Amino acid sequence: MEILRHAVVLVHLVGFAVLFGAWVVEAIGQRRFTRIMSWGMVIAAVAGIALAAPWGISYELNYVKLGTKLVILLVIGALLGIGTARQRKNGSVAPALFWSVGILTFVNAALAVLWR
């Protein structure tokens, strides 16, 4: 069971890497939202929700931390959705939306690592 949990952690990290990596590439380039960012967010979200279940561990989960990370993830998803819709309509993304996604993604990863 522990190996399965570690595999889900790996998938969660890959989802984060896809989202943040695609964002960094676009931050250097055209500053637009891509479909790969949305896929990275979905991968990280599904794996994160699976990790929030208390299976295969011998310690208590920090539900305040998990709830905070979930709220941030929902905000990232909303910003990606709004930004993608505006990008289709206007051809560009508002800088505040674009930078907010990157900052919140980084904050979410920082919370995962630093909050014990």
Backbone as CSV, one residue per row, in Angstrom:
resi,resn,N_x,N_y,N_z,CA_x,CA_y,CA_z,C_x,C_y,C_z
1,MET,0.824,-1.189,0.000,0.000,0.000,0.000,0.871,1.256,0.000
2,GLU,2.007,1.182,0.677,2.901,2.331,0.733,3.480,2.647,-0.652
3,ILE,3.780,1.619,-1.421,4.307,1.826,-2.768,3.258,2.520,-3.639
4,LEU,2.004,2.105,-3.509,0.929,2.742,-4.269,0.790,4.219,-3.889
5,ARG,0.867,4.521,-2.598,0.776,5.913,-2.143,1.937,6.741,-2.707
6,HIS,3.136,6.173,-2.702,4.289,6.887,-3.268,4.122,7.092,-4.778
7,ALA,3.508,6.137,-5.463,3.244,6.299,-6.895,2.258,7.444,-7.135
8,VAL,1.254,7.562,-6.275,0.290,8.666,-6.404,0.976,9.999,-6.104
9,VAL,1.890,10.017,-5.136,2.669,11.240,-4.865,3.469,11.624,-6.107
10,LEU,4.060,10.643,-6.768,4.821,10.913,-7.991,3.926,11.514,-9.075
11,VAL,2.744,10.950,-9.255,1.808,11.484,-10.250,1.412,12.917,-9.881
12,HIS,1.201,13.168,-8.595,0.862,14.510,-8.120,1.984,15.503,-8.455
13,LEU,3.220,15.106,-8.215,4.367,15.961,-8.527,4.514,16.191,-10.031
14,VAL,4.236,15.167,-10.812,4.291,15.324,-12.268,3.233,16.328,-12.727
15,GLY,2.037,16.245,-12.173,0.988,17.212,-12.515,1.408,18.633,-12.187
16,PHE,1.994,18.825,-10.988,2.501,20.150,-10.626,3.581,20.593,-11.607
17,ALA,4.499,19.687,-11.927,5.599,20.040,-12.829,5.085,20.433,-14.213
18,VAL,4.070,19.735,-14.691,3.493,20.063,-15.994,2.861,21.458,-15.951
19,LEU,2.066,21.722,-14.919,1.415,23.031,-14.798,2.433,24.143,-14.653
20,PHE,3.338,24.004,-13.710,4.295,25.085,-13.447,5.317,25.214,-14.583
21,GLY,5.736,24.085,-15.134,6.690,24.132,-16.245,6.109,24.817,-17.469
22,ALA,4.865,24.483,-17.796,4.209,25.140,-18.934,4.033,26.628,-18.663
23,TRP,3.724,26.976,-17.414,3.563,28.388,-17.066,4.888,29.131,-17.224
24,VAL,5.987,28.534,-16.771,7.304,29.180,-16.885,7.673,29.386,-18.352
25,VAL,7.416,28.384,-19.171,7.705,28.516,-20.605,6.926,29.687,-21.197
26,GLU,5.655,29.792,-20.849,4.835,30.890,-21.378,5.214,32.230,-20.746
27,ALA,5.708,32.222,-19.511,6.141,33.476,-18.875,7.334,34.064,-19.629
28,ILE,8.162,33.202,-20.156,9.311,33.657,-20.942,8.876,34.032,-22.352
29,GLY,7.849,33.367,-22.847,7.392,33.557,-24.223,6.237,34.531,-24.364
30,GLN,5.092,34.009,-24.746,3.958,34.841,-25.160,2.998,35.221,-24.039
31,ARG,3.162,34.650,-22.859,2.281,34.923,-21.711,0.816,34.651,-22.048
32,ARG,0.562,33.402,-22.366,-0.797,32.959,-22.647,-1.024,31.639,-21.928
33,PHE,-2.277,31.241,-21.785,-2.611,29.969,-21.169,-2.680,28.892,-22.243
34,THR,-2.185,27.717,-21.906,-2.198,26.606,-22.847,-3.018,25.453,-22.266
35,ARG,-3.396,24.554,-23.118,-4.167,23.384,-22.700,-3.348,22.505,-21.758
36,ILE,-2.032,22.486,-21.949,-1.189,21.641,-21.095,-1.201,22.133,-19.648
37,MET,-1.387,23.438,-19.447,-1.513,23.955,-18.080,-2.761,23.376,-17.418
38,SER,-3.842,23.349,-18.156,-5.088,22.790,-17.614,-4.938,21.307,-17.314
39,TRP,-4.278,20.578,-18.190,-4.062,19.155,-17.947,-3.186,18.932,-16.723
40,GLY,-2.149,19.735,-16.572,-1.299,19.618,-15.387,-2.079,19.866,-14.115
41,MET,-2.962,20.865,-14.148,-3.787,21.166,-12.981,-4.722,20.001,-12.664
42,VAL,-5.330,19.415,-13.680,-6.249,18.291,-13.471,-5.503,17.078,-12.909
43,ILE,-4.344,16.789,-13.439,-3.545,15.661,-12.944,-3.177,15.878,-11.479
44,ALA,-2.689,17.070,-11.159,-2.317,17.372,-9.776,-3.538,17.326,-8.857
45,ALA,-4.682,17.790,-9.341,-5.897,17.816,-8.522,-6.385,16.401,-8.217
46,VAL,-6.472,15.569,-9.227,-6.973,14.208,-9.023,-6.042,13.436,-8.087
47,ALA,-4.746,13.552,-8.318,-3.791,12.857,-7.446,-3.810,13.447,-6.037
48,GLY,-3.961,14.758,-5.920,-4.023,15.389,-4.609,-5.243,14.961,-3.821
49,ILE,-6.370,14.843,-4.496,-7.587,14.384,-3.818,-7.420,12.926,-3.375
50,ALA,-6.774,12.115,-4.194,-6.511,10.727,-3.798,-5.579,10.675,-2.588
51,LEU,-4.616,11.571,-2.527,-3.690,11.601,-1.392,-4.352,12.111,-0.118
52,ALA,-5.435,12.857,-0.248,-6.128,13.387,0.926,-6.899,12.303,1.668
53,ALA,-7.089,11.162,1.052,-7.757,10.047,1.723,-6.752,9.361,2.655
54,PRO,-7.175,9.010,3.852,-6.229,8.419,4.822,-5.994,6.923,4.595
55,TRP,-5.425,6.562,3.465,-5.131,5.163,3.175,-3.624,4.947,3.113
56,GLY,-3.185,3.887,3.722,-1.778,3.508,3.659,-0.854,4.367,4.497
57,ILE,-1.370,5.059,5.519,-0.503,5.878,6.373,-0.777,5.540,7.836
58,SER,0.197,5.838,8.667,0.043,5.563,10.094,0.019,6.843,10.921
59,TYR,-0.225,7.969,10.291,-0.247,9.251,10.985,-1.509,10.014,10.583
60,GLU,-1.806,11.047,11.354,-2.981,11.884,11.081,-2.685,12.856,9.945
61,LEU,-3.643,13.048,9.072,-3.503,14.038,8.005,-3.826,15.426,8.548
62,ASN,-3.183,16.439,8.006,-3.435,17.821,8.388,-4.524,18.359,7.455
63,TYR,-5.773,18.290,7.915,-6.894,18.657,7.057,-6.996,20.163,6.820
64,VAL,-6.437,20.957,7.713,-6.421,22.408,7.481,-5.501,22.715,6.304
65,LYS,-4.352,22.081,6.279,-3.410,22.247,5.164,-4.038,21.760,3.857
66,LEU,-4.661,20.590,3.904,-5.277,20.040,2.698,-6.408,20.935,2.191
67,GLY,-7.195,21.476,3.106,-8.273,22.383,2.714,-7.740,23.662,2.099
68,THR,-6.662,24.201,2.682,-6.047,25.415,2.135,-5.536,25.164,0.727
69,LYS,-4.855,24.030,0.543,-4.336,23.693,-0.778,-5.464,23.480,-1.787
70,LEU,-6.578,22.885,-1.339,-7.716,22.681,-2.229,-8.337,24.012,-2.649
71,VAL,-8.475,24.940,-1.718,-9.017,26.266,-2.067,-8.109,26.961,-3.072
72,ILE,-6.806,26.898,-2.861,-5.871,27.516,-3.808,-5.993,26.844,-5.173
73,LEU,-6.115,25.519,-5.190,-6.277,24.798,-6.453,-7.549,25.231,-7.179
74,LEU,-8.639,25.399,-6.440,-9.881,25.860,-7.059,-9.737,27.266,-7.632
75,VAL,-9.002,28.127,-6.942,-8.762,29.483,-7.458,-7.914,29.409,-8.727
76,ILE,-6.890,28.549,-8.720,-6.067,28.388,-9.927,-6.934,27.903,-11.088
77,GLY,-7.797,26.942,-10.826,-8.688,26.436,-11.874,-9.620,27.508,-12.398
78,ALA,-10.151,28.321,-11.489,-11.036,29.411,-11.920,-10.271,30.422,-12.760
79,LEU,-9.075,30.776,-12.328,-8.274,31.744,-13.093,-7.907,31.192,-14.465
80,LEU,-7.561,29.906,-14.521,-7.259,29.296,-15.824,-8.492,29.298,-16.722
81,GLY,-9.644,28.976,-16.161,-10.873,28.972,-16.952,-11.243,30.350,-17.459
82,ILE,-11.208,31.334,-16.576,-11.524,32.712,-16.968,-10.519,33.221,-17.991
83,GLY,-9.231,32.973,-17.706,-8.187,33.446,-18.617,-8.253,32.797,-19.983
84,THR,-8.540,31.496,-20.012,-8.652,30.801,-21.295,-9.833,31.325,-22.102
85,ALA,-10.957,31.568,-21.435,-12.131,32.105,-22.142,-11.841,33.501,-22.694
86,ARG,-11.207,34.339,-21.895,-10.869,35.685,-22.381,-9.830,35.622,-23.487
87,GLN,-8.923,34.666,-23.392,-7.900,34.511,-24.428,-8.534,34.124,-25.754
88,ARG,-9.533,33.245,-25.725,-10.237,32.872,-26.956,-10.982,34.062,-27.547
89,LYS,-11.560,34.878,-26.667,-12.363,36.009,-27.122,-11.493,37.170,-27.612
90,ASN,-10.471,37.532,-26.822,-9.658,38.718,-27.125,-8.307,38.406,-27.747
91,GLY,-7.854,37.169,-27.642,-6.554,36.812,-28.179,-5.412,36.993,-27.204
92,SER,-5.704,37.498,-25.998,-4.645,37.677,-25.007,-5.208,37.467,-23.604
93,VAL,-4.302,37.297,-22.652,-4.664,37.098,-21.257,-4.258,38.335,-20.477
94,ALA,-5.086,38.752,-19.540,-4.735,39.880,-18.675,-3.505,39.488,-17.847
95,PRO,-2.544,40.396,-17.753,-1.330,40.073,-16.987,-1.614,39.639,-15.549
96,ALA,-2.606,40.251,-14.908,-2.917,39.877,-13.524,-3.357,38.415,-13.433
97,LEU,-4.160,37.952,-14.384,-4.582,36.551,-14.394,-3.392,35.624,-14.626
98,PHE,-2.572,35.967,-15.581,-1.438,35.116,-15.928,-0.481,34.976,-14.749
99,TRP,-0.077,36.084,-14.164,0.890,36.042,-13.074,0.292,35.414,-11.824
100,SER,-0.994,35.595,-11.609,-1.646,34.995,-10.442,-1.591,33.473,-10.493
101,VAL,-1.779,32.902,-11.664,-1.717,31.442,-11.792,-0.332,30.935,-11.411
102,GLY,0.709,31.558,-11.890,2.072,31.126,-11.564,2.395,31.285,-10.090
103,ILE,2.021,32.421,-9.526,2.306,32.674,-8.113,1.535,31.697,-7.225
104,LEU,0.258,31.499,-7.515,-0.539,30.579,-6.701,-0.073,29.131,-6.843
105,THR,0.379,28.749,-8.014,0.922,27.405,-8.199,2.172,27.222,-7.353
106,PHE,3.030,28.220,-7.349,4.245,28.166,-6.529,3.896,28.142,-5.046
107,VAL,2.940,28.970,-4.643,2.513,28.999,-3.236,1.955,27.641,-2.816
108,ASN,1.178,27.014,-3.674,0.619,25.703,-3.357,1.723,24.669,-3.147
109,ALA,2.738,24.698,-3.971,3.861,23.777,-3.807,4.645,24.106,-2.533
110,ALA,4.820,25.389,-2.256,5.535,25.790,-1.044,4.789,25.339,0.212
111,LEU,3.465,25.437,0.193,2.680,24.965,1.333,2.862,23.471,1.541
112,ALA,2.899,22.737,0.453,3.054,21.283,0.546,4.389,20.926,1.193
113,VAL,5.421,21.660,0.877,6.763,21.327,1.366,7.019,21.919,2.755
114,LEU,6.602,23.143,2.991,7.000,23.843,4.208,6.038,23.685,5.385
115,TRP,4.766,23.443,5.118,3.776,23.365,6.204,3.760,21.943,6.750
116,ARG,4.195,21.789,7.973,4.221,20.462,8.616,3.243,20.388,9.738
